Amino acid sequence: MRTLVVSDLHLGARTGVDLLRRPAARAALLERVDGADRLVLLGDTLELRHGPVREALAAARPVLEAVDRPGAKRVDDDVGAALRGAA
């Protein structure tokens, strides 16, 4: 099983410094995701210092949807539910 571990994405930064807004960076990540059996988003996935959680989630949604795969098991579904409740 191939595992891809990605950290410090800081998705949703109001300053626009999150690299995955750039098409070339996003394409590079998606290429690697396609070659992995499992994706681990390890720490600082969302940038929560710049505003409300709902804004960070909205800005991060295109990237998170792009890395989603049909039938993927979401280990942290409870965390996602908690975040939606906080938004």
C-alpha positions as CSV (number, residue, x, y, z in Angstrom):
1,M,0.0,0.0,0.0
2,R,1.4,3.4,-1.0
3,T,0.7,6.2,1.4
4,L,1.1,9.9,0.5
5,V,1.6,12.2,3.5
6,V,1.0,15.9,2.9
7,S,1.3,18.6,5.6
8,D,1.2,22.3,6.1
9,L,-1.1,23.1,3.2
10,H,-2.6,26.1,5.0
11,L,-5.6,26.0,2.7
12,G,-7.9,29.0,2.9
13,A,-5.3,31.7,3.8
14,R,-6.8,35.1,3.1
15,T,-3.4,36.3,1.9
16,G,-3.6,33.8,-1.0
17,V,-0.3,32.2,-0.1
18,D,-1.7,28.7,0.0
19,L,0.2,27.2,-2.9
20,L,-2.7,24.9,-4.1
21,R,-4.6,27.8,-5.5
22,R,-2.0,27.7,-8.2
23,P,-2.9,25.3,-11.0
24,A,0.6,23.9,-11.5
25,A,1.0,23.1,-7.8
26,R,-2.5,21.5,-7.6
27,A,-1.8,19.4,-10.7
28,A,1.5,18.2,-9.1
29,L,-0.4,17.1,-5.9
30,L,-3.2,15.4,-7.8
31,E,-0.7,13.5,-9.9
32,R,0.9,12.1,-6.7
33,V,-2.6,11.4,-5.1
34,D,-3.5,9.4,-8.2
35,G,-0.5,7.1,-7.5
36,A,-1.3,6.6,-3.8
37,D,-3.6,4.2,-2.1
38,R,-4.0,6.3,0.9
39,L,-3.7,10.1,1.5
40,V,-2.9,11.5,4.9
41,L,-3.4,15.2,5.5
42,L,-1.1,15.8,8.4
43,G,-1.4,19.0,10.3
44,D,-2.1,22.6,9.3
45,T,-4.4,21.6,6.4
46,L,-6.6,24.6,7.0
47,E,-5.4,28.1,7.8
48,L,-7.6,29.0,10.7
49,R,-5.7,32.2,11.9
50,H,-7.2,34.5,9.3
51,G,-10.9,34.2,9.8
52,P,-13.9,32.0,10.6
53,V,-13.7,28.2,10.0
54,R,-16.5,28.4,7.4
55,E,-14.4,30.8,5.3
56,A,-11.3,28.6,5.4
57,L,-13.4,25.5,4.5
58,A,-15.1,27.4,1.6
59,A,-11.7,28.4,0.3
60,A,-10.3,24.9,0.8
61,R,-13.3,23.1,-0.8
62,P,-12.0,23.0,-4.4
63,V,-8.7,21.3,-3.3
64,L,-10.4,18.9,-0.9
65,E,-12.9,17.9,-3.5
66,A,-10.2,17.4,-6.1
67,V,-8.3,15.0,-3.9
68,D,-11.4,13.1,-2.9
69,R,-11.8,9.7,-4.6
70,P,-15.0,7.6,-5.0
71,G,-15.3,5.1,-2.3
72,A,-12.5,6.6,-0.2
73,K,-12.7,5.8,3.5
74,R,-12.6,8.9,5.6
75,V,-11.0,8.1,8.9
76,D,-11.8,11.5,10.4
77,D,-15.5,11.8,9.5
78,D,-16.2,12.7,13.1
79,V,-13.7,15.6,12.8
80,G,-15.4,16.8,9.7
81,A,-18.8,16.7,11.3
82,A,-17.4,18.7,14.2
83,L,-16.0,21.3,11.9
84,R,-19.3,21.6,10.0
85,G,-21.0,22.1,13.4
86,A,-18.5,24.9,14.3
87,A,-18.9,26.7,11.0
